[in-house]
């Protein structure tokens, strides 16, 4: 069985890298030198690279949406970014989760099965503190939740699930329904220990508190929609159909758009010499009979044939024919 680092061991490793106790370059050299890789058949990779990339994009969008939602709700600095997306056996995920944490179990109806969102207590209690009027200071509590805390946490997770639904709607539309909040991962059995799950980890900062949020998605739960996560299929995703209301709204706006209307009284052709000698009182003969209709243009396109007249002592024209297609004047 492969070793799984706990959250405290991960924090200690990152601290060693930042202080110089561990040289990152040497670790990279050791990794390059190791050409033979062991394969554990218990860690079956059931998600393709395309599917993992698609899941990553979905949850990058989820992180952006959740950052905006929590910033407005908590009125404090919030930063959420995807740190990693890994597939591993469910047993390894459970062993990597702290013994006391905040676990939100929900069902993505109509998909069968359950998902879980694990939130580090530092983050959870910072959010809780902000909701109760505090400064949102980090507080790592390792006790069971009180009824009031459970109620507030439930409301926070409900809003988070709405954002989760919005992030997935481009692939599959489902309605996440919250089931319970648990604090001990040992009491949580979503699937069999060897079932492959994909775990999306988010690096999260809320005010002065920082920690990780993990979403665990079992393969068996989203198996039916995995073909939709193919990059080829996603790039050729069916276009959104316009609803009748959207079309009517566009037509309404177009009907109120201002356009230029021009009526041509006729055409004539003279020489430059004649034009230079024109003066007041001179008459230019047009190539237009008095009984012939006039041409009306909308912009530069000929659209109507009209006849001139007056309406209440104002010059006006009456449309006699609508011109469809191209019009060629002789």
Order of alpha helices (4+ residues) and beta strands (2+ residues): alpha-alpha-alpha-beta-alpha-beta-beta-alpha-alpha-beta-beta-beta-alpha-alpha-alpha-beta-alpha-beta-beta-beta
